[in-house]
């Protein structure tokens, strides 16, 4: 699946605003990754719908995900960084949510709660019974 997703990605480069001195003015080290979730051949329709929901705010109106990296001075390292983030993001978006199975409190936890409640009541009762002289 990784290779399939990587083949659908387009890259665009531009000049970075990060570290690099004069070097930054001459090279295009910033890398933008663009991927269309709607036209992807790697995902089935259910997966596309799930990603549209989970990545909703990150997708533009055409359903295109745009990620950028300008962390490093090297275009190669920025490309690797943005590609890794993209794969992680998509795979995390496809992980099914585990359904919560409701459980009952254990007998020990119920008894402990009732015991603490009784102690607290005793403290309050002892304060109330004292009469000011």
C-alpha positions in Angstrom: 0.0 0.0 0.0 2.9 2.4 0.8 4.3 2.1 -2.8 0.8 2.5 -4.3 0.2 5.7 -2.3 3.7 7.1 -3.1 3.0 6.7 -6.9 -0.1 8.9 -6.6 1.7 11.8 -5.0 2.9 14.9 -6.7 5.7 17.1 -5.4 6.3 20.8 -5.9 9.4 22.6 -4.7 9.9 26.3 -3.8 12.4 28.4 -1.9 12.5 27.8 1.8 12.3 30.3 4.6 14.3 28.1 7.0 18.0 27.9 7.8 20.7 28.1 5.1 22.1 31.6 4.8 22.8 32.6 1.2 22.2 29.0 0.2 18.5 29.4 1.0 18.2 32.2 -1.6 19.5 30.0 -4.4 18.0 26.5 -3.9 14.4 25.2 -3.8 14.6 23.1 -0.7 11.0 23.4 0.5 8.9 20.5 -0.7 5.1 20.4 -1.0 3.3 17.1 -1.3 -0.1 16.9 -3.0 -2.4 13.9 -3.1 -6.0 13.6 -4.1 -8.0 11.3 -1.9 -11.0 11.2 -4.3 -9.1 9.9 -7.3 -6.9 7.5 -5.4 -6.7 4.0 -7.0 -5.2 2.5 -3.8 -8.2 3.0 -1.6 -11.7 1.6 -1.9 -14.8 3.8 -1.5 -15.3 3.1 2.2 -11.7 4.0 2.9 -12.1 7.2 0.9 -15.1 8.2 2.9 -13.4 7.4 6.2 -10.4 9.5 5.2 -12.6 12.4 4.1 -14.1 12.5 7.6 -10.9 12.0 9.5 -8.7 14.4 7.4 -11.6 16.7 6.7 -9.9 20.0 7.8 -6.7 19.1 6.1 -8.3 18.5 2.7 -9.1 21.4 0.4 -12.4 21.7 -1.6 -11.2 19.3 -4.3 -10.3 16.7 -1.7 -6.6 17.3 -2.1 -4.2 16.9 0.8 -1.3 19.3 0.8 1.6 18.8 3.2 4.8 20.8 3.2 8.3 20.4 4.7 11.1 22.9 5.0 12.7 21.5 8.1 16.0 20.6 6.5 18.4 22.5 4.2 18.3 19.6 1.7 15.4 19.1 -0.7 16.0 15.3 -0.6 15.6 15.2 3.2 12.5 17.5 3.1 11.0 15.2 0.5 11.6 12.1 2.6 10.2 13.9 5.7 7.0 15.0 4.0 6.5 11.6 2.4 6.9 9.8 5.7 4.4 12.2 7.4 2.0 11.6 4.6 2.1 7.8 4.8 1.8 8.0 8.6 -1.2 10.4 8.3 -3.1 8.2 5.8 -2.4 5.0 7.6 -3.5 6.5 11.0 -6.7 7.7 9.3 -7.5 4.2 8.1 -7.2 2.5 11.5 -10.6 1.4 12.7 -11.8 2.9 16.0 -12.1 0.2 18.7 -15.6 0.0 20.0 -15.8 0.4 23.8 -17.3 -2.5 25.6 -19.1 -1.3 28.7 -17.9 -3.0 31.9 -19.3 -3.2 35.4 -17.4 -2.0 38.5 -15.7 -4.7 40.4 -17.0 -5.8 43.8 -13.8 -4.5 45.5 -14.1 -1.0 43.9 -17.8 -0.8 44.9 -16.9 -1.8 48.5 -14.0 0.7 48.6 -16.3 3.5 47.4 -18.9 2.7 50.0 -16.3 2.4 52.8 -14.9 5.8 51.9 -18.4 7.3 51.7 -19.1 6.0 55.2 -15.9 7.4 56.6 -16.7 10.8 55.1 -20.2 10.7 56.6 -18.7 9.9 60.0 -16.4 12.9 59.8 -19.3 15.2 58.9 -21.5 13.7 61.6 -18.8 14.2 64.3 -18.6 17.9 63.3 -22.3 18.3 63.4 -22.8 16.7 66.9 -20.4 19.1 68.6 -22.3 21.9 70.2 -20.5 25.3 70.6 -20.3 26.4 74.2 
